[in-house]
Amino acid sequence: MTDQFPSLIKAAAETFTNEATAFAQIRVENSVFKARLQATEIMQQFVGDVIFGQDPKGILFYRNVFDFEVSQVEFTYTKYPGPGSLVAIKIDFRDKGTTTGFATYIARVDTSKYFIPLNPSAGGVGRWTRFKAATAQVDVVRQQDSSRVYLQSPPIWKEVYFETSKNSSLKSSGILIFPDITKLTDKPLAPEGDDRPLLADYAPDRIVFSLKQRVPTEKPKEFALFLPVDPLKDLGTVGVAQPATYWRPFEPDHRSFAAASAEEAEDE
């Protein structure tokens, strides 16, 4: 089958003058198509009523960053078949009530790794907001016969670990997105008198670090989002109780992973 991804990229590059890496979350809820997108390089985020979901990496094409300053945005999603398990997806953004788009997101997605809604086309509404966040590369490690997963980020000298429902070996990498590095702690709001722990809501395609909810209806307060390069299919059972997370400085040159793990075992 013809791969339409190259022609989509070519057309977008000829239409728009700028581009940035972006991550999209797309899903269908009660027959309503929803989307969300983060473009950390230009500190922009499209909020379309999705907190998290599948996270393919793609390219956001745009003319001017000021074009995102519109109050209401309509988007059109189109899926293009490709060779094997590959598909191309395109999301066009336009000011509500107009026909001319001001930005386009394009990604090539391996459907054997990421679930993509079956809809060949769909649409929805949302808004663009400022997304003041930093990013850091992260390594993911879990040793054989251990249920503890470590996310280690040498660039920001941070490490976090938490327990999972599986105990097989795991090794991967990805990107951590966070608005405030000082809040990457066991209890980020403790200085403000709130001692709720930071929990890990994990699934193969993402790990959301959010505060424990006081009541089930409370909107989760998120402090970081981890997106793996490829889905962590053996991370653990989705939907189990969210484990508490434990943050600490990470100094890979000073102590080995095995030595650190041994010391933790003695402390417990």
Secondary structure, DSSP 4 states (H G I P E B T S, - for coil): ----HHHHHHHHHHH-SEEEEEEEEEEEETTEEEEEEEEGGGTEEEEES-SS----EEEEEES-GGGG--S-EEEEEEEEE-STTEEEEEEEEEETT-S-EEEEEEEEEETTTS---S-SEEEEEEEEEE---EEEEEEEEE-TT--EEEEEEGGGTEEEEEE-S--S-EEEEEEEEES-GGG-SSSTTGGGT--PPEEEEEETTEEEEEEPPSSTTSPP-EEEEEEESS--TTS--TTSPPPB-EEEE--TTTS-HHHHHHHHHHH-
